Amino acid sequence: MFSRRTKRGLGIAVFGLVPLAVPVLASGVAQGHGWVQSPPSRQDACATGAVKDCGAIQYEPQSVEGPKGFPQAGPADGHICSAGHEPFQALDDPSKQWPATKVQAGQDFQFTWKITAAHSTTSFRYFVTKDGYDPSKPLTRDQLEPAPFLQDDLGGKQPPSTYTTSGKLPAGKSGRHLVLGVWDIADTGNAFYACSDVDFG
């Protein structure tokens, strides 16, 4: 349905490790890690210094991992961007000045994840907020369109260190919105989450 293009990065980024009081997930922790770099996700903005005072996530942009099964399961409403991890709660804070990538409705776009540790993958999925989305409130399920506008199925394959999915942005959108990227891991009960602020103009 959508074309897919992958490209290998020249290396794996190494980040300083910060001890975190991260809740233990009953489904187990995946060995894969990563985050959305295009359009820049909130954790990317924190890691690059585009947004200040983010706390622990600036050192761990690849670690926003929570239960999979979104939207039926997964992180609780209001804590979706942080995947429910208290040390990463800055990602859920709508009062921060999150930079928004300028895009156009219906345009071809390339969504890129930086993978710091590959893992067997079910899919990469992308959701967008509904018309009337209020960016002054934390993200909840009822603010999102119920189905992903783009889905890239890998069937258990491992993605390379830089993984790109090409597809069209939703038509008919205008103004400020949020795109939620979900990387579903194939052989654990977890997924990685990334919220990217966009402006359809």
N, C-alpha and C positions, 0 to 999 in steps of 0.2 A: 504493500500500500504506500509506503514511504521509502525513498531511497536512503541508503545508509553508507556512510563513508567513515572509515576509521584510519587513524594515523598513529604511529608509534612515537612517543616522546623520546628524547635523548637520554633520559635518566629518571630516577625516582626521587622526588623531593624528600628531603629529610628535615623534620621539624623537631624542635626541642620538646622533650616530654615533660608534662606538668602533672603531678599527682592529682587525680580528680576523684571526688566522692561520687562516682557514677553509679546509679542504681543497677543492680544485677538483674539482667533480663532472663526470665524463666526459659526462654527459647534458646539461650546460648548466644555467644558473641561471635560474629563472623570474623574471618581473618582478612577480608577485603576492606579497604577504606578508600574514600574519595569524596569529592565535592564538585559542584558546578562552577566552572570558570567562565562560561559563556552561555547566556548572559551572566555577568558576575553575580554570584549568590551573596547572601548576607555574610556567610562565613568567609567568603573570599574577600569581601570588603573589609572585614575585620583583620584578616591575615595580612593584607597588603597595606593596612594603615589608612585606607580611604575613610573608615569610620573608627573613631577612637573610643577608648573606655569600654571595650567589649568583654573584658575579663578573660577567662581561660580559653575561649574559643579562638582567640587570635593565634594561639600556639597549636590548636588541634582542629583545623578546619575540616579535616578528613574524618572526624570521629562522631558526626551527628547520626548516630545509629539508634534505631528503635524497632519495635515489633512491626512486621510486615502485615499485609492484608488491607492496606489503605484503599478506599475510605471506610470499609466496614469495620476494620480494626486499625491498629496503629496508634500513634500518639494521641493524647486527649486534645480536644478543642482548646484553643488558646495556647497550646504548647507544641504545635505541629512543627514550626520552624526549628525548634530546639530538640525535637524528637523526645521531649519530656525530660531532658537532662537539666537539672537545676544549675550546674556550672555554666551551661550554655544559654541560660534564660535571656540573655541580652538579645538573642536572635528573634525572640517573640515580642520585643519591645517596640511598639509602633511610634514611640516618641523620638526615637533616634532618627537622625537625618540620613536615611538609607538612600544612596544614589540610585536613580532609575535609568535603565538603558532605554534609549529612544528606539522604538520599533514601529512598524506599520502593520496594520491588520491585513492578514492574508499573504504576507510576504514570505518568501523562502528564508529559512533561518537554520543555523547550525548550532545545536546544543552540545556543549563540550564538557565532559567530566575529566578531572585530573584524578587518576587512580594511583594511589600510593602503595596499594597491595591488592593484586588482582584476586578475584574470587569467582567461582561458578555463578553465573547470572541467569535469572529468569527473564528479566526485562528492565528497560528504562522507560518510565512513563512520565508524562508531563500534563499537569492540570493547570487551568487558569481560573482566576476569579470571575464571578458573574458580573454583569452590568449592574452598576450601583454599588460596587465594592467600596467599603469605607476603610481607607488605609490608616485611619486613626485608631483602629481597633485591632487586637490580636487576631490572627487567622483562625477561622473555624470552618468546619465542613460546610455549613450552610452558606458560606461566602464563595465556595468553589463550585464550578460546573461539575456535575456528578460523574462525568466520564472524562478520561484523558483525551486531549485533542491530538496527542501524538504518542504512539507506543512502538518501541523497538524491542522485539523478542529475540533473545540470544539462545534459547534452548539449552541452557547449562554451560555454554562456552564462557571462557574467561576473557574479559576485555583487555586491550593493551593499556599502557600507562597513560595514554591520552585517547579518549574515546568520544567520537562525534556522531550524533544522529542528525540527519537533515530532514526537514519537513516544513510544512506551512504553518504559520501562526494562525490562530482563529480569525475568521472574518468578522466584520461588524463591531470590533472593539474600538473604544476610544478612551483617552484619559489614562489615569494611573491604574495599574493592575499589578497582580503578583502571580508569578509562575512557580508552581511547586514541582520540583523534580524528585522522583522516587526511583531509587535503584534497588530492585528486588533481588535478594540473594537466593540462589537456587537450593542450597543444601543446609540452610539454617532457617530459623523462624524470623529473621530480621531483614531490615531494609535500611538504606541510607536516605536521608531527606535533605533537600536544599531549596530554600526560598530565594527567588530572584525578583527584585522589583523592576518593573518595566513601565514605560510610558508610551501608549499608542498614539499620543498627540491628539 
